[in-house]
Amino acid sequence: ESLKLTNAEVISGLKEALKVGTDTAVGIASKMNGFYKNPSMFIEFPSEAIRVKNTLNDAGFGSLVDNFEMTLNRSAEEASKLATPIFIEEITSMSIADGFSILNGSENAATSFLKEKTSGQLRAKFSPVVSNAIDKVQLTKHWEPIINRYNLLTLLTGTNPVNPDLEAYVTEKALDGIFLQIAKEEKQI
């Protein structure tokens, strides 16, 4: 009986450490410039559209590109604020078996566990926030015509078309950023 208590205590300690770690990670991601001024999390112009970025820069529209990138990052920072309760709930309801598989797992076992358990919920929560941020600066209005025109040209040259779905792009990048931060916190534990 006392052994079970010890297991429960061990996992309780792990849960506390994970709550603190995820809270810290989300705090870093969701603050002003958490993505925008953080080189490891900065969301760049979509890489598959780098030619579009270069064309705009060459044509003297650099400030348009800068504003665009800032908005991508601001919307990720905003969305990140919603992550904590999702992490806390998942950590709280974690079984003892899950806890031990994390403790005995690879160095980023906790990050992998949380990613697997929460990505769907986070994606669902982030999307509308990202969408609102994108609408607020009318990002799509500027983006889709550029990309659709670009895609027409690529059809002729046989290169891959660019995905104009900015909401999905920013949402995925926001998730990547948060999990990158959680992995850093996990190393501290």
C-alpha positions as CSV (number, residue, x, y, z in Angstrom):
1,E,0.0,0.0,0.0
2,S,2.8,2.4,0.8
3,L,4.4,1.7,-2.6
4,K,1.2,3.0,-4.4
5,L,1.4,6.2,-2.3
6,T,5.0,6.6,-3.4
7,N,4.1,6.2,-7.0
8,A,1.3,8.7,-6.6
9,E,3.6,11.1,-4.9
10,V,6.2,10.7,-7.7
11,I,3.6,11.4,-10.4
12,S,2.1,14.3,-8.4
13,G,5.6,15.9,-8.3
14,L,5.9,15.3,-12.1
15,K,2.5,16.9,-12.6
16,E,3.4,20.0,-10.6
17,A,6.7,20.4,-12.5
18,L,4.8,20.1,-15.8
19,K,2.2,22.6,-14.8
20,V,5.0,25.1,-13.9
21,G,6.8,24.3,-17.1
22,T,3.9,24.7,-19.4
23,D,2.8,27.8,-17.6
24,T,6.2,29.3,-18.1
25,A,6.3,28.3,-21.7
26,V,2.9,29.7,-22.5
27,G,3.9,32.9,-20.6
28,I,6.9,33.3,-22.8
29,A,5.0,32.6,-26.0
30,S,1.9,34.8,-25.2
31,K,3.6,38.0,-24.1
32,M,4.1,40.9,-26.4
33,N,7.0,40.0,-28.8
34,G,7.0,36.4,-27.5
35,F,7.1,35.2,-31.1
36,Y,7.9,38.4,-32.9
37,K,11.2,39.2,-31.1
38,N,12.2,35.6,-30.3
39,P,14.5,34.2,-33.1
40,S,13.6,30.6,-32.3
41,M,9.9,31.1,-32.5
42,F,9.6,34.0,-35.0
43,I,7.0,33.2,-37.7
44,E,8.5,34.1,-41.0
45,F,6.8,34.8,-44.3
46,P,5.6,31.3,-45.4
47,S,8.7,29.6,-46.8
48,E,7.0,28.3,-49.8
49,A,6.1,31.9,-50.7
50,I,9.6,33.3,-50.2
51,R,9.7,34.3,-53.9
52,V,6.6,36.4,-53.2
53,K,8.4,38.1,-50.3
54,N,11.5,38.8,-52.4
55,T,9.4,40.2,-55.2
56,L,7.5,42.5,-52.8
57,N,10.8,43.6,-51.2
58,D,12.4,44.2,-54.6
59,A,9.4,46.2,-55.7
60,G,9.8,48.5,-52.6
61,F,7.0,46.9,-50.5
62,G,9.3,45.9,-47.7
63,S,7.1,47.6,-45.1
64,L,4.1,45.6,-46.3
65,V,6.2,42.4,-45.7
66,D,7.3,43.6,-42.3
67,N,3.7,44.4,-41.2
68,F,2.6,41.1,-42.6
69,E,5.2,39.2,-40.6
70,M,4.5,41.2,-37.4
71,T,0.8,40.4,-37.7
72,L,1.5,36.7,-38.2
73,N,3.5,36.8,-34.9
74,R,1.0,38.9,-33.0
75,S,-1.8,36.5,-33.8
76,A,0.3,33.6,-32.6
77,E,1.0,35.5,-29.3
78,E,-2.7,36.2,-28.9
79,A,-3.7,32.6,-29.6
80,S,-1.1,31.3,-27.2
81,K,-2.9,32.8,-24.2
82,L,-5.5,30.1,-24.6
83,A,-3.2,27.2,-24.1
84,T,-2.7,27.0,-20.3
85,P,-6.1,25.6,-19.3
86,I,-5.8,22.9,-22.0
87,F,-2.4,21.9,-20.7
88,I,-3.4,22.0,-17.1
89,E,-6.5,19.8,-17.8
90,E,-4.4,17.2,-19.6
91,I,-1.7,17.2,-16.9
92,T,-4.2,16.9,-14.1
93,S,-6.0,14.0,-15.7
94,M,-2.7,12.2,-16.6
95,S,-2.6,8.6,-15.3
96,I,0.2,7.2,-13.1
97,A,1.1,4.9,-16.0
98,D,1.4,7.9,-18.3
99,G,3.5,9.7,-15.7
100,F,5.9,6.8,-15.5
101,S,6.2,6.4,-19.2
102,I,7.1,10.1,-19.3
103,L,9.7,9.7,-16.5
104,N,11.2,6.6,-18.2
105,G,10.9,8.0,-21.7
106,S,13.2,10.1,-23.8
107,E,14.4,13.5,-22.8
108,N,11.4,15.2,-24.4
109,A,8.8,12.5,-23.5
110,A,6.6,15.0,-21.6
111,T,6.6,17.4,-24.6
112,S,5.7,14.5,-27.0
113,F,2.9,13.4,-24.6
114,L,1.4,16.9,-24.4
115,K,1.7,17.4,-28.1
116,E,-0.1,14.2,-28.8
117,K,-2.8,14.8,-26.2
118,T,-3.5,18.6,-26.7
119,S,-2.6,19.5,-30.4
120,G,-6.2,18.9,-31.6
121,Q,-7.8,21.0,-28.8
122,L,-5.1,23.7,-29.2
123,R,-5.6,23.9,-32.9
124,A,-9.4,24.2,-32.4
125,K,-8.9,27.0,-29.8
126,F,-6.2,28.9,-31.7
127,S,-7.8,28.9,-35.2
128,P,-10.6,31.5,-34.4
129,V,-8.2,33.7,-32.5
130,V,-5.7,33.6,-35.4
131,S,-8.5,34.2,-37.8
132,N,-9.7,37.3,-35.9
133,A,-6.2,38.7,-35.8
134,I,-5.8,38.1,-39.5
135,D,-9.1,39.8,-40.2
136,K,-8.3,42.7,-38.0
137,V,-5.4,43.7,-40.2
138,Q,-7.1,42.5,-43.4
139,L,-4.2,40.2,-44.0
140,T,-6.1,37.8,-46.2
141,K,-7.3,40.6,-48.4
142,H,-3.7,41.4,-49.3
143,W,-2.5,37.8,-49.2
144,E,-4.9,35.8,-51.3
145,P,-4.7,37.9,-54.5
146,I,-0.9,37.9,-54.4
147,I,-0.8,34.2,-53.8
148,N,-3.5,33.2,-56.3
149,R,-1.7,35.3,-59.0
150,Y,1.6,33.7,-58.0
151,N,0.0,30.2,-58.2
152,L,-1.3,30.8,-61.7
153,L,2.3,31.6,-62.7
154,T,3.7,28.5,-61.0
155,L,1.2,26.3,-62.9
156,L,2.9,27.4,-66.1
157,T,6.4,26.7,-64.7
158,G,5.4,23.5,-62.9
159,T,6.6,24.6,-59.4
160,N,4.5,23.8,-56.4
161,P,1.6,26.1,-55.7
162,V,1.6,28.0,-52.4
163,N,-1.1,27.3,-49.8
164,P,-3.0,30.6,-49.2
165,D,-4.5,29.3,-45.9
166,L,-2.8,31.7,-43.5
167,E,-5.0,30.7,-40.6
168,A,-3.7,27.1,-40.7
169,Y,-0.1,28.2,-41.3
170,V,-0.1,30.6,-38.3
171,T,-1.9,28.1,-36.1
172,E,0.6,25.4,-36.9
173,K,3.5,27.8,-36.3
174,A,2.0,28.9,-33.0
175,L,1.7,25.3,-31.9
176,D,5.3,24.6,-33.0
177,G,6.5,27.6,-31.0
178,I,4.7,26.6,-27.8
179,F,6.0,23.0,-28.0
180,L,9.5,24.3,-28.7
181,Q,9.2,26.4,-25.5
182,I,7.8,23.4,-23.5
183,A,10.7,21.2,-24.7
184,K,13.1,23.9,-23.4
185,E,11.3,23.9,-20.0
186,E,11.3,20.1,-19.9
187,K,15.1,20.1,-20.2
188,Q,15.2,22.3,-17.0
189,I,13.1,19.7,-15.0
